Amino acid sequence: MSYEISTENAAFIDEQVAKGVLHDPNEGLNKAIGLLRKQASLIDRLEQACQQIDNGRYIELDEAGLDEYFRGLEAIASGQ
């Protein structure tokens, strides 16, 4: 399987290899794909969050309520 990338992107990857940031061009492509996967995952999570809001599945908190909510989460996380 082979893919073509733009001359500019190839030059950038070659520059990163020359600087020692990447071991080889494949590492650069794999890192780029990893970032695309993370981006896709974040977009999915945002879409789910928007659906929850649209369906009324959220809570409204003022600043004091938000502080209290996070203190509760911290207590749960610390096992209290």
C-alpha positions as CSV (number, residue, x, y, z in Angstrom):
1,M,0.0,0.0,0.0
2,S,1.4,3.4,-0.9
3,Y,0.2,7.0,-0.6
4,E,1.3,10.2,-2.0
5,I,1.8,13.3,0.1
6,S,2.4,16.9,-1.1
7,T,5.9,18.1,-1.8
8,E,5.6,20.5,1.1
9,N,4.6,17.8,3.6
10,A,7.4,15.5,2.4
11,A,9.9,18.3,2.8
12,F,8.7,19.0,6.3
13,I,8.9,15.3,7.3
14,D,12.4,15.2,5.8
15,E,13.4,18.3,7.8
16,Q,12.1,16.7,11.0
17,V,14.1,13.5,10.3
18,A,17.2,15.6,9.7
19,K,16.7,17.5,13.0
20,G,16.3,14.1,14.8
21,V,12.7,14.8,15.8
22,L,11.7,11.7,13.8
23,H,13.6,8.5,13.3
24,D,12.3,8.1,9.7
25,P,9.5,9.4,7.5
26,N,7.2,6.5,8.5
27,E,7.3,7.7,12.1
28,G,6.1,11.1,10.9
29,L,3.2,9.6,8.9
30,N,2.2,7.4,11.8
31,K,2.2,10.3,14.3
32,A,0.1,12.3,11.8
33,I,-2.4,9.5,11.6
34,G,-2.4,9.2,15.4
35,L,-3.3,12.9,15.6
36,L,-6.1,12.4,13.1
37,R,-7.5,9.5,15.2
38,K,-7.4,11.7,18.3
39,Q,-9.1,14.5,16.4
40,A,-11.8,12.1,15.2
41,S,-12.3,10.8,18.7
42,L,-12.7,14.3,20.1
43,I,-15.2,15.2,17.4
44,D,-17.2,12.1,18.2
45,R,-17.2,13.1,21.9
46,L,-18.3,16.7,21.1
47,E,-21.1,15.4,18.9
48,Q,-22.3,13.1,21.8
49,A,-22.1,16.1,24.2
50,C,-24.2,18.2,21.8
51,Q,-26.8,15.4,21.6
52,Q,-26.9,15.2,25.4
53,I,-27.5,19.0,25.6
54,D,-30.1,18.9,22.8
55,N,-31.9,16.1,24.7
56,G,-31.8,18.0,28.0
57,R,-29.3,15.7,29.6
58,Y,-27.2,18.3,31.5
59,I,-27.1,20.2,34.7
60,E,-26.7,23.9,35.1
61,L,-24.3,25.2,37.7
62,D,-23.3,28.6,38.9
63,E,-19.7,29.2,40.0
64,A,-20.3,28.0,43.5
65,G,-22.2,25.0,42.3
66,L,-19.4,24.2,39.9
67,D,-16.8,24.4,42.7
68,E,-19.0,22.1,44.8
69,Y,-19.5,19.6,41.9
70,F,-15.7,19.4,41.3
71,R,-15.0,19.0,45.1
72,G,-17.4,16.0,45.0
73,L,-15.6,14.5,42.0
74,E,-12.2,15.0,43.8
75,A,-13.6,13.2,46.9
76,I,-14.8,10.3,44.7
77,A,-11.5,10.1,43.0
78,S,-9.6,10.1,46.3
79,G,-11.9,7.4,47.7
80,Q,-13.4,9.6,50.4
